[in-house]
Amino acid sequence: MSPALRRQGLAIVATLATAYVASHFFRASNVTIGLDLMRDLDIGPEALGALTGAFFFGFSAMQIPCGFFFDRYGPRRTVSGMLLLAVAGAALFTLAPSWPLLLTGRALMGAGFGVMLIGTMVVISRWFPPDRFSTLSGIVLSIGLMGNLLATTPLAWGTEQIGWRGVFAIVVVFSAIAALAVWLIVRDAPPGHPFLERKAESPAEMLRGLGEVLRNPALPYILTLNFCNYACTFTVQGLWGGPFLREVHGLSRIDSGNVLLVAVIAYQVGMLVFGPLDRLLDTRKWIAIGGTSAIVAILGTLALWGQPPLWLAIGAIVAIGFLSASSTMVMTHGRGIFPDRLIGRGMATMNTSVMLGVGCMQTLSGIILGAFAPLADGARSETAYRTLFGFMCLVLLAALSVYGRAADIKPSDELRDRQAGRR
């Protein structure tokens, strides 16, 4: 690839990564304003869990359809169009006066933003060689996590100044501008790429391709950890980490936001650390297992240690933030089992399991916490949170036992296949 095309590819990826910031802001915002939503709407943890999970159910519902769209119409038209749906959902959420409308708006946001990650990964796959996929994906996720940063201390501060609706309105405008930028800058593939010369598949052929993806013998093992890893870590990072610090350890909204801010920075650092590890260590499976095992140890500690000191709780949340980056290695492992002609549908299937897992876990987490009677001041007890942490620990242990049966897909093997013209 010429330097000019490489620069164009980087500009395209940077545009998509910038748009991805809004997705991360909206999906993570409830960890900071969750208690405010419960107070403003007079709802309990079950309703908050359902409201937060609605984003991910909408997100997961669009993965398979968008996989078809990516392979047939390309990322440019698919992403820019679906971003408009996300803008509509975000505007509804911002203006909604009641829980049902908030739920609808959040589900529409999830559906619209659901194309961002896979669309970007498809673009990376077509503009860059496979041994750069993990590194560039890590960079994209690190940029996207600026949205998570904005959803911590800045959102807490902005909520105190102009209310959470005022802050959301600003991000709605940003999202609309991002949709326009994607349409103007993004291109589906570099000149001469087979995608540009493809013969469009019929609906029957596309369905057969999806069937080929689902019949891949390696897929069930990888999907199991894909379903559970990010679901557990983001239930801490994106929903209950802030309330845990405020209700159990007495931190203020701003102080808990500061801890979550550091955790997001740790996640960004983790993306940059985990991203190139597969090329350095020539493995993906064992990096994913190592990172997930460390998360299991942290959740187990929070579950078993009664009345832990504040430094331990803060350190655990920050460490989970860093180790959350290991989930990208599971996705990279999964990408390696699909040929290029199925990359859109294959990655969409992978991401469906990720986001469906988050939606299920966040909804279930609200039910778990809601099963415990609140304290006199209405807060959840430490026992309730310890039960939740213990449950997620057991879920990840079960997922690891299944994922361990998957064969590794090494970067050196992919490079050899590419050079031999087999992929």
C-alpha positions in Angstrom: 0.0 0.0 0.0 1.3 3.4 -0.9 2.0 6.1 1.8 -1.0 8.2 0.4 -3.4 5.2 0.7 -2.0 4.4 4.2 -2.7 8.0 5.3 -6.2 7.9 3.8 -6.9 4.6 5.6 -5.7 6.1 8.9 -7.9 9.2 8.3 -10.9 6.9 7.7 -10.2 4.9 10.9 -9.7 8.1 12.9 -13.1 9.4 11.7 -14.9 6.3 12.7 -13.1 6.2 16.0 -14.2 9.8 16.8 -17.8 8.9 16.0 -17.4 5.9 18.3 -16.8 8.3 21.3 -20.5 9.1 21.4 -21.4 5.4 21.6 -19.2 4.9 24.6 -20.5 8.0 26.3 -24.1 7.0 26.1 -23.5 3.3 27.0 -21.5 4.2 30.1 -23.4 7.3 31.4 -25.7 5.4 33.8 -22.7 4.4 36.0 -22.5 8.1 36.9 -26.1 9.3 36.8 -27.8 6.0 37.8 -28.7 7.1 41.3 -30.0 10.4 39.8 -32.2 8.5 37.4 -33.5 6.3 40.2 -34.4 9.4 42.2 -35.8 11.5 39.3 -37.9 8.7 38.0 -38.7 7.0 41.3 -37.5 3.6 40.1 -35.6 0.7 41.8 -32.4 -1.2 40.8 -34.4 -3.6 38.7 -35.7 -0.8 36.4 -32.3 0.8 36.3 -30.7 -2.5 35.2 -33.4 -2.9 32.5 -32.9 0.7 31.3 -29.2 0.3 31.1 -29.4 -3.1 29.5 -31.8 -1.8 26.8 -28.9 -0.1 25.0 -27.2 -3.5 24.7 -30.3 -5.4 23.6 -30.9 -2.8 20.9 -27.2 -3.0 20.0 -27.2 -6.8 19.8 -30.5 -6.9 17.8 -28.8 -4.9 14.9 -25.6 -7.0 14.7 -26.7 -9.7 12.3 -28.7 -7.3 10.0 -25.8 -4.9 9.9 -23.5 -7.8 9.1 -25.5 -8.3 5.9 -25.5 -4.6 5.2 -21.7 -4.4 5.6 -21.1 -7.2 3.2 -23.6 -5.9 0.7 -23.6 -2.1 0.9 -20.3 -1.4 2.8 -19.5 0.4 6.0 -19.9 3.9 4.7 -23.6 3.8 3.9 -24.4 1.5 6.8 -22.6 3.4 9.5 -23.7 6.9 8.5 -27.3 5.8 8.1 -27.5 4.0 11.4 -25.9 6.9 13.2 -28.9 9.0 12.3 -31.1 6.4 14.2 -28.7 6.7 17.2 -29.1 10.5 17.1 -32.9 10.2 17.1 -32.8 7.8 20.0 -30.4 10.0 22.0 -32.7 13.0 21.4 -35.7 11.0 22.6 -33.8 9.9 25.7 -32.7 13.5 26.4 -36.2 14.8 26.2 -38.2 11.9 27.6 -40.2 12.6 30.8 -40.9 9.0 31.8 -39.2 5.6 32.1 -40.9 4.0 29.1 -39.8 6.7 26.7 -36.3 6.7 28.2 -36.2 2.9 27.6 -37.3 3.4 24.0 -34.7 6.1 23.4 -31.9 4.0 24.9 -32.8 1.0 22.9 -32.8 3.1 19.7 -29.4 4.5 20.7 -28.1 1.0 21.1 -29.5 -0.1 17.7 -27.9 2.9 15.9 -24.5 2.8 17.6 -24.5 -1.0 17.2 -22.8 -0.6 13.8 -19.8 1.4 15.0 -17.3 -1.2 16.2 -18.0 -3.8 13.6 -18.0 -1.2 10.8 -14.6 0.0 11.9 -13.2 -3.5 12.2 -14.4 -4.3 8.7 -12.7 -1.1 7.4 -9.5 -2.0 9.2 -9.6 -5.5 7.8 -9.8 -4.1 4.2 -7.4 -1.2 4.5 -4.6 -2.9 6.6 -2.8 -6.3 6.8 -4.1 -8.8 9.4 -1.1 -8.5 11.7 -2.1 -4.8 12.3 -5.8 -5.6 13.1 -5.3 -6.1 16.9 -3.2 -2.9 17.3 -5.5 -0.7 15.2 -8.6 -2.1 16.9 -7.0 -1.4 20.3 -6.3 2.2 19.2 -9.9 2.7 18.0 -11.3 1.3 21.2 -8.9 3.6 23.2 -10.1 6.6 21.3 -13.7 5.5 21.7 -13.1 5.3 25.4 -12.9 9.1 25.5 -16.6 8.8 25.7 -16.3 6.7 28.8 -14.0 9.4 30.2 -16.6 12.0 29.5 -19.2 9.9 31.2 -17.3 10.0 34.5 -16.1 13.2 36.3 -17.1 15.5 33.4 -20.7 14.1 33.4 -20.8 14.3 37.2 -19.7 18.0 37.1 -21.9 18.8 34.1 -24.9 17.2 35.9 -24.4 19.5 38.9 -24.1 22.6 36.6 -26.8 22.1 33.9 -28.4 18.7 34.7 -27.8 15.4 32.9 -30.2 16.4 30.1 -28.2 19.4 29.3 -25.0 17.4 29.0 -26.8 14.8 26.8 -28.1 17.5 24.5 -24.5 18.5 23.7 -23.5 15.0 22.9 -26.6 14.6 20.6 -25.3 17.5 18.5 -21.8 15.9 18.4 -23.3 12.6 17.2 -25.1 14.4 14.4 -21.9 16.0 13.2 -20.1 12.7 13.4 -22.7 11.0 11.2 -22.1 13.7 8.5 -18.3 13.2 8.8 -18.6 9.5 8.3 -20.5 10.0 5.1 -18.0 12.6 3.8 -14.7 10.8 4.7 -15.1 7.1 5.0 -14.5 4.8 2.0 -15.3 1.0 2.2 -12.0 -0.3 0.8 -8.8 0.9 -1.0 -8.7 0.9 -4.8 -8.3 -2.5 -6.3 -9.7 -4.3 -3.2 -11.9 -7.3 -4.2 -14.8 -5.8 -2.2 -15.1 -3.0 -4.8 -15.4 -5.5 -7.7 -17.6 -8.0 -5.9 -20.8 -9.4 -7.4 -23.6 -8.5 -5.0 -24.9 -11.6 -3.2 -28.6 -12.4 -3.4 -30.5 -12.6 -0.1 -30.4 -16.4 -0.3 -26.6 -16.3 -0.7 -26.3 -14.0 2.2 -28.3 -16.3 4.4 -26.2 -19.2 3.3 -23.1 -17.2 4.3 -24.6 -16.6 7.7 -25.2 -20.3 8.0 -21.6 -20.9 7.2 -20.6 -18.6 9.9 -22.8 -20.2 12.5 -21.6 -23.7 11.5 -18.0 -22.8 12.2 -16.9 -25.5 14.7 -14.6 -23.0 16.6 -17.4 -20.4 17.1 -19.3 -21.8 20.1 -16.1 -21.9 22.3 -15.1 -18.4 21.4 -18.7 -17.0 21.7 -19.0 -18.3 25.3 -16.2 -16.1 26.6 -17.2 -13.4 24.3 -20.7 -13.4 25.8 -19.4 -13.3 29.4 -16.1 -11.4 29.6 -17.2 -7.8 28.7 -20.7 -8.4 30.2 -19.2 -8.9 33.7 -16.5 -6.1 33.5 -18.9 -3.6 32.0 -21.6 -4.3 34.6 -19.0 -3.0 37.0 -17.6 -0.2 34.9 -20.8 0.9 33.2 -23.5 0.4 35.8 -22.8 -0.5 39.4 -19.2 0.6 40.1 -20.3 4.2 40.8 -23.2 3.2 43.0 -21.0 0.7 44.9 -18.5 3.4 45.7 -21.2 5.8 46.8 -23.5 3.5 48.7 -21.0 1.2 50.3 -18.0 3.4 50.7 -19.7 6.8 51.1 -18.0 8.6 48.2 -19.7 11.7 46.6 -20.8 11.8 43.0 -17.7 13.7 42.0 -15.3 11.5 44.0 -16.8 8.3 42.5 -16.7 9.9 39.1 -13.0 10.5 39.7 -12.4 6.8 40.4 -14.3 5.8 37.3 -12.3 8.3 35.3 -9.1 6.6 36.4 -10.6 3.2 35.6 -11.4 4.4 32.1 -7.8 5.7 31.7 -6.6 2.3 32.9 -8.9 0.7 30.3 -7.3 2.9 27.6 -3.9 2.0 28.7 -5.0 -1.7 28.7 -6.1 -1.3 25.1 -2.7 -0.1 24.1 -1.0 -2.8 26.1 -3.1 -5.7 25.1 -3.4 -4.6 21.4 0.1 -5.6 20.2 0.6 -8.5 22.6 -0.7 -11.1 20.1 2.1 -10.2 17.7 4.7 -10.1 20.5 3.7 -13.4 22.1 2.2 -15.0 18.9 -1.0 -16.1 20.7 -4.5 -14.8 21.3 -6.1 -17.5 23.3 -3.7 -17.5 26.2 -3.7 -13.7 26.5 -7.5 -13.8 26.7 -7.4 -16.5 29.3 -4.8 -14.7 31.4 -6.7 -11.4 31.4 -10.0 -13.1 32.3 -8.4 -15.1 35.0 -7.1 -12.0 36.7 -10.6 -10.4 36.5 -12.0 -13.6 38.2 -9.5 -13.2 41.0 -10.5 -9.5 41.6 -14.2 -10.3 41.6 -13.6 -13.2 43.9 -11.8 -10.9 46.3 -14.6 -8.3 46.3 -17.1 -11.1 46.9 -15.3 -12.8 49.8 -13.7 -9.8 51.6 -16.3 -8.3 54.0 -16.0 -4.5 54.6 -12.8 -4.1 52.5 -10.8 -0.9 52.9 -11.6 1.9 50.5 -8.2 1.6 48.8 -9.0 -2.1 47.9 -12.4 -1.2 46.4 -10.8 1.6 44.3 -7.9 -0.5 43.3 -10.2 -3.4 42.2 -12.3 -1.1 40.0 -9.3 0.5 38.4 -7.7 -3.0 37.8 -10.9 -4.3 36.3 -10.8 -1.3 34.0 -7.3 -2.2 32.8 -8.0 -5.9 32.4 -11.3 -5.3 30.5 -9.1 -4.7 27.5 -8.5 -8.5 27.4 -12.0 -8.8 25.8 -10.6 -7.4 22.6 -8.3 -10.3 22.3 -11.3 -12.7 22.4 -12.8 -10.7 19.5 -9.5 -10.8 17.6 -9.3 -14.5 18.1 -12.8 -14.8 16.7 -12.0 -12.7 13.6 -9.3 -15.1 12.7 -11.7 -18.0 12.0 -13.6 -16.2 9.2 -12.5 -15.6 5.6 -12.8 -12.0 4.2 -16.0 -12.7 2.3 -17.7 -13.4 5.6 -16.0 -10.9 7.7 -19.0 -8.6 8.1 -21.4 -11.4 9.2 -18.7 -13.1 11.2 -17.8 -10.1 13.2 -21.4 -9.1 13.6 -22.1 -12.5 15.1 -19.2 -12.1 17.5 -20.4 -8.7 18.6 -24.0 -9.9 19.0 -22.8 -12.3 21.7 -20.8 -9.5 23.4 -23.7 -7.0 23.5 -26.4 -9.5 24.2 -24.2 -10.7 27.1 -24.0 -7.2 28.5 -27.7 -6.6 28.2 -28.5 -9.9 30.0 -25.9 -9.4 32.7 -26.9 -5.8 33.4 -30.6 -6.7 33.6 -29.9 -9.7 35.8 -27.6 -7.6 38.0 -30.5 -5.3 38.8 -32.7 -8.3 39.7 -29.9 -9.6 42.0 -29.4 -6.3 43.8 -33.2 -5.8 44.0 -33.6 -9.1 45.8 -32.0 -7.6 48.9 -34.0 -5.2 51.0 -32.6 -1.7 50.9 -31.1 -0.1 54.0 -32.9 2.6 55.9 -31.6 5.3 53.6 -32.7 3.4 50.5 -29.1 2.3 49.6 -28.1 -1.2 48.6 -26.2 -3.2 51.2 -22.6 -4.4 51.0 -24.0 -8.0 51.1 -26.0 -7.3 47.9 -23.0 -6.0 46.0 -20.8 -8.9 47.3 -23.4 -11.4 46.0 -23.4 -9.7 42.6 -19.5 -9.8 42.4 -19.6 -13.5 43.4 -22.1 -14.4 40.8 -20.1 -12.7 38.0 -16.9 -14.5 39.3 -18.7 -17.9 38.9 -20.0 -17.0 35.4 -16.5 -16.2 34.2 -15.0 -19.4 35.6 -17.6 -21.4 33.7 -16.9 -19.4 30.5 -13.2 -20.0 30.8 -13.8 -23.8 31.1 -15.5 -23.8 27.8 -13.3 -21.3 26.0 -10.2 -23.3 26.9 -11.2 -26.0 24.4 -10.8 -23.5 21.4 -7.8 -23.8 19.1 -5.5 -20.8 19.1 -5.4 -18.6 16.0 -1.8 -17.3 15.9 -0.8 -14.1 14.0 2.1 -16.0 12.5 -0.3 -18.6 11.0 -2.5 -15.8 9.5 0.5 -14.1 7.9 1.6 -17.4 6.4 -1.9 -18.1 5.0 -2.1 -14.6 3.6 1.3 -14.9 1.9 0.2 -18.3 0.4 -3.1 -16.7 -0.8 -5.3 -18.9 1.2 -7.4 -16.1 2.9 
